[in-house]
Amino acid sequence: MSNEVDKPVAKITTKDLKNVDPSRILNLNVGVLGHVDSGKTSLVKTLSTLLSTASLDKSSQSRQRGITLDLGFSAFLMNLPPAIENKKHLTEGYDLLQVTLVDCPGHASLIRTIIGGAQIIDMVLLVVDATKGIQTQTAECLVIAEMTTKNLVVVLNKIDLFPESERDQRLKDVESKIRSALRNSRLANSPMVGISACVGGEKVAAASENQSNCVPTTMNVKGLVDLLHTNIQPPNRDQISKSCFHFAVDHCFPIKGKGTVITGTCLAGSVKVNDIIEFPTLALQRKVKSMQMFRRSVTEIKQGDRAGLCVANLDSKLMERGVASSVDSVKLISGAIAVVKKVRYFRQSLNSGTKFHISVGHSTVMATVTFFGAKEMAERPKKSSRSKSESGAESKSLSTSALGGNADTAGLPRLVFDFDDDFEQHDGYIETLDDEIEASNSSDLPLHWAIIDFQTPVYCPLNSLVIGSRLDTDIQANTCRLAFSGRLVQKFDASKEMGMMNFYTKKERAGIVDRLGEPYKRNDDEQIVRYEIFGSELFRKETNMNEFLGLHLETEKGDVGVIQSSFGTSGKFRMNFPAGTTVRNGDKLYLRFKRYANDPEKKIRQDSVLPPARVGTRLEPDSKKGKKKQGGDAGNNGLGNGSVTGKISNTKGDPMDNGLYTMVIVEGFFTPEANIRERIGHHVRVVGTDEEGIIAGSFGKAGKCKVSFTNGISKGSVGTKVKMMKA
């Protein structure tokens, strides 16, 4: 970079353009963003050759305070850049490029104006004070730029304040820090250039009393212009004939004897002198008497043009910012469903039911926002919402309220909202999804649906970019106030249409396996399973079980069964597992279901599906096997040729002084129909310790027996295997 001071650049004025057809000049809108006092207005003044009625801080209040308080507009001309020359549809229609500079305020309290300005631009010049690096509003401007443009140039201003011997190194250090801040964004490779828009201090230029004659001394501004010429990309311009006229009004003032002039940017379509335009917020229609672009009279303007329109019989006090459009093309909406994405620098959580400042074009209003549908959106295929317009069903449509800063640029997909879809209700924005879902989701933060309920209705077309902010945050706090960006997808009146939403909450109840049915060997894998089990602890004894018959329950291993009937009068129930289950006594059973917020019957609904049946062969109980082999002792239980194994299910009675128990309950030795009295006195041995006891009698009617241990046995033996030895 050269350290030499630039020579003053000769400015092209409107007189020099007398022989140039305005229709042969392509307009490109460049937003100049940055922290307060970074030198934005000085840079704009240095570059500009054409000034509008609102440029270079012309308001007396801006001059007195020495800062930009409102949007300023000025321009300069250059030959068509290489990227535009290569586009035949542009080079055939244009000879010159007009770069309109949108000078945005930098003060934190004027963030509404900055957001409004960012939505009428094609690219961004981010001005950074090289001596201070990234500051709070620099970071917010970066967030806005990432939402609204794909084309960013970083201007490192005030390099004259670096000592000449250190200038190059200091500049490299600043560039490195900014690269680090940009590394995780899609603007990471944006070009940078070091300049000085006004050697000695930008206030010299910004507050000059005679701005038209003040030529500030600059440094490397030519390098910036060359960089712009190289990096400017063709602006996104729709086919004019296919879009309605949409004009973002930023200033309005009367001219005595002529009418009222509205100045602004044409966001879509075109308009000619004598056309009728509408002011939706005022419910008025007026004829366009004349129009100018930077003091040059024209008969037509089209998308991307910066212009002033003169109309009659319009009170300028009624409008400061707003919209002018084709008649009946912009609708009033009180709310909408939008697809949204959180700003990764916003530190707070996004809670449903919270009020946010919502910016659409130049309008910023309060709205209550409800977030939902992150999981469903991540799992479903994306349906394009362009089908209707692309098929020709609508001859003309208005698809956005922004120019370059639209929802496509912000990375928000075009989706169709389906009121037949079900959505899980949650408390706010979910920042992390399940691992499997996240693996298929390319964005760093998941997309959500959101219901935006405007406190004050707004005029804007669907598919417009919206920016949600918390502008009530203390401006002294070093934090990002921009919360999320969104695309308006569907008009929605929350006061009338909330009943159409299929919101549900997930519920879960748990019970246990109380008793197992007969064992079967499943034919396809020879696994020992149960097709029938009995459960408890899920319902109270007074519960009307008829409401739950047919519902599905799941085991911890994922086996799915169905409730067939109640069992007894204590709230127990009988279940069938068509594919069998390997559960054991005491295992958990889960009743999982949904409750829909707008279901008047509050029915239980489930997504689980019963598996297909898997047939098995019933296993004969041991007592019956013994009966067949030995010809009849129903209580023998197979002891003829060895021992039978059971387990200690519990202790009985009080312990002795040494803490051991003399009596335990054993299960597994006998079937319910066995005559246990015939086995009293049989020896029982504990597996692993060889402690011995004897059968003392039956216990209950389920085949359990009492076993006496003379020397005692510990409580810890419960669950231990035991063997009944041959007499």
Secondary structure, DSSP 8 states (H G I E B T S, - for coil): ---SB--------GGGGTTS-GGGEEEEEEEEEESTTSSHHHHHHHH-SEE-SS-SS-SHHHHHHTS--S-EEEEEEEE--HHHHT-HHHHTT-SEEEEEEEE---SGGGHHHHHHHHTT-SEEEEEEETTT-S-HHHHHHHHHHHHH-S-EEEEEE-GGGS-TTTHHHHHHHHHHHHHHHHTTSTTTT--EEE-BSSTT-THHHHT-SSTTT-----BSHHHHHHHHHHH--------GGGB--EEEEEEEEEETTTEEEEEEEEEESEEETT-EEEETTTTEEEEEEEEEETTEEESEEETT-EEEEEESS--GGG-SSEEEESTT-S-EEEEEEEEEEE-TT--S--BTTEEEEEEETTEEEEEEEEEE-HHHHHHS----S-HHHHTTS-SSB---S-SSSSTTTTT-------TTSEEE--SB--S---HHHHHT--SSS--EEEEEEEEEEEE--TT-EEEEE-TTS-TTS-S--EEEEEEEEEE--HHHHGGG-EEEEEEEEEEEEEEE--EEEETTT--EEEEEEEEESSS-TTS-GGGTTT-EEEETT--EEEEEEEETTTTEEEEEEEEEE---TT-EEEEEEEEETT-TT---B----------EEE---HHHHHHHHHT--TTTTTGGGS-EEEEEEEEES---TTS-EEEEEEESSS-TTS-GGGGTT-EEEETTT--EEEEEEEETTTTEEEEEEEEEE-GGGTT-EEEE---
